[in-house]
Amino acid sequence: MVAIYKSGMNAALQDIAVISNNIANAGTVSFKRSDTIFEDIYATEKNRISNLQLGNGVQRLEPRRAHQQGSFIMTNAALDLAINGEGFFAIQNPNNPDELKYTRNGSINLTNEGELVTMDGFKYLDNESNGIKIPFTVVDSEENIRRLSAINVAANGAIQVDYGQGVSVKVATVGLSTFKDETKLRNDGNTNYIVTPQSGQPVVSAPQDSATGTGSIQSGALEAANVDTTNEIARLLRAQQAFSGSSRIMQADVDMIRRLID
């Protein structure tokens, strides 16, 4: 019986850890909350494949990410991009081009070389899986050097750069990746994900692509975490009560066994 109580206490502790992480990241851009999934440990008669015994408590499965879209935070910054609908930005390790991750965090930084990167220096990729680079100057038809004056990103992902009055250049189209099952992506940091066999390989396209179902780009905005803090606090209290209840029951059972022995 003690093993059953311990499994309940461990389950409650694991639930508390997941919920606490959700609350801690309620202010993290594009963070997706997790739900703790448990299953009963069934009897051997019900599951003859395993050696599990009847009444052995519960065990935790891998936490499940809830990929519902968060609300938008308007920033009015040209390179703050939110995805309205399906898709992830693909980002590439500059030191290892084969290392790709996927994120909905569109808080983009512009380097001194004109590259669009994450806070960690990973490169954002376009709809042809190439890094995106914005020239700071161009030469116009009259051989005049024109300097960058504005960057605009359209809903279809087109990055249009202005170089003073009358000179506008489309430099790239933001790429979005979709998956067979995005819930099976492996979390690699709070807002980055890695492909798994279960998620399927990414399908890369431009935003608003009807064939792949990608969403549109909202420029000047960031996607907030999809964490409802009030709901998470309520869940946390229930998990703490479950832990306390299992602990008290186990202690009462141990005390009864001691009295019987004595």
N, C-alpha and C positions, 0 to 999 in steps of 0.2 A: 504493500500500500504506500509505503514511504516513497517508492520510485514514482508512483502516480502523482503524489503531491509535488514532488520535485519537478516533474515534467510541467505541471501547471504553473509553478513558480518561475521556471525557466522561460516558459511561453510568455508569461506576463512581463518578465524583464526584457525579453527580446522585443515585445510590443512597445514597451516604454522607450527603448533605444530608438526604434524607427520613428515613433511619434515625436520624440524630442528632436531628432534630426529634421523632421518636417518643420517644426516650430522655429528651430534655429535658422532655417533657410527661407523663412517666409518673405524675407526682403531680398533674396537672391534672384537676379534676372533669369527668367525662363526655367527656374527650378520646378521639377515635377515631384509632387508628393508621392510617398510610397505607402502601400497598405501591407500589413503583415498577414500572411496566409498560413493557417494551421490546418492540420488534418488529424483525425483520430487514428490511433494505432489500433487496428482491428485484430480480432481473433484469428488464429490460424485457420479455423474452420471457414471463415469468410474470405480469407486471402491465403490460399494454400501455396502460393508462389514464395511467400516469405516465411520466416520463422517467428514472426511476431506473435505475442500471446495476448489473450483476451484481457482487456482492462489495463493496458500499459500506458494510458494517458494520451498526450498529444505530442506532436512534433511540428516544428516550423518548416514551411517550404520557403523557397526564395521569395523575398519581398517583391511585390508587384508594383511597378510604376504606373501611376495614373497619368496618361498623356493628354488629358483634356487641356485645351488651350486656356491660358491665363488671360486676364484682362490686359489692356494696353496702358502703358505709362507714357504720356506725351512729353517729349523732351525738346522737340523742334531742332534737334541736331541732325544735319544732313546724313551722317553716317551711322545713325542709330536706326536699325532696321528691325521690324517685327514681321513675323509670318502670320498672315491671316488665313488660316486653313492648314492643309496638309503640307508636310515637307520639313527637311532639316537643311541647314547650311553644312556643306562639307568643308572641313578645315584640314590642312596638311602640315606636318612637321617639316620645317625648313631644313632640318639636318638629316631627315630621313623621308624622302618623298613617298616611300611606300606606306608610311604610317598616316592613316587617315582616321579622323574622328568626325562625329556628327553632332550638331548642336542647334538649338533654337535661339541661342544668345546672339543677338545681332548688335552688340555694343562694339563697333568696329573702330580700330585705331589706324591712322594713316602714318606710315613710317617716313623717315627722311628720304627714302628711295621711292616713295609713292606707292608702296604696297599696302594692301588692306589686310590687317592681321588682328588676332585676338590679343588679349592682355598677356597671354603666354607666348606670343610671337608666332602662333600657327597661322598659316595663310588661308584666307577665304578663297574658295575656288569658284570659277564661273561655270556656265552651263556646258562647257566643253572640258571641264575638269582641269583647267589651267589657273594659275595664280592671277589675281587681278592687280594691275598696276596702272596708276593714274599719273600721266606726265604733268609736271608742274609748269612747263612752258611748251608752247608750240610756235612754229613759224608760219605766218599767214601767207596769203598769195602775193603780198607785196614785200615779202622777206622781212617783215617786222616780227620781232619776238613778242609773243603775247603770253601773259602770265595767268595762271589759274585764278579765277575769281569766284566760282561757285560750283558745287557738285549737287546734282539732282538725281534721285533714284525713283523711277516710275513704278507703278503697281506691277508691271510685267517684268520688273527686274532690270530694265535698261538703265545703265549708268551714263548719264549725260553730263559732260563737263563743259562749263563756260570759261572762255579765255577773253574776258572783256566783251564789249559790245560787238555783236555781229558774228562772233566766232563760237560755235558750239560743236562739240565732238562727242559721239558715242564711243566710249572706250571698252565697254564690256557689258555682259548681261549676267546678273547674279544667278548662280546655280542653286537648285534645290534638289534634294535627294529624297526619294520615297522608298518604302520597304514593304515586303509582303506582310510582315507582322512587326510593327515598330515596338510592340510591348516586349518582344524578345531581344531587343538591343541590350547589350551589357553596359551598365553604367560605369563610366571611367572618370570619376570626379563628379561634382554635383550637377553640372549641366552638359557634360560631354558623354557621348555614347560610342560604342564600338560594335561593329557587325558581328553577328554570331550565325552559325548554320541555321538556327531556328528563325532568325529575323529575315533571312534572305539577303542577297546582294543588293546594293543601292541601284535605283534607276534614276539617272541624272537627267534633268531637263530644266527649262526655264520656268519661272513662275507663271501661273495661269495657263498651264499646259493641259488641255482637255484630255489628252491621251493618258497622262499620268496622274491627273487630278491634283496637281500642286496648287497651293494657295497663292495669294497675291502678297506683294510687299507693301508694308505701311512704313513710309519714310518718316523720320522724326519721332519715332516711337520705339519702345522696348516692351517685350512681353513680360508681365509680372509673374511671379510664382503662382501656381494654382492651389495654394494652401489657404484654407479657411481656418484662421487661427482659433476662432471661437470653437469650431467643431473639433479641432485637434486637441484643445485643452480639455474638452469634455471627454474625448477618447482617452487622454492621458489619465484623467481622474478615474475612469472605469478600469484601466489597466492597473493602476496603483491599488485600487480596491480589490481587484482579482488577486494580485500578489499577496496583499495583506490577508485576504480570506484563506488562500491556500496555505499560507504560513501558519495561521492560527489552527486550521484543521489538522495540519501535520503535527503541530506541537501537542494538540489534544490527543491525537492517536498515539504518539510516542509516550505521553504521560500515562495513558491507559495501559499500554504494554508494560511499562515499568511497574505499575501497581500490581498487575497480574503476576509478574515475575517475583516481586517482593512478597 
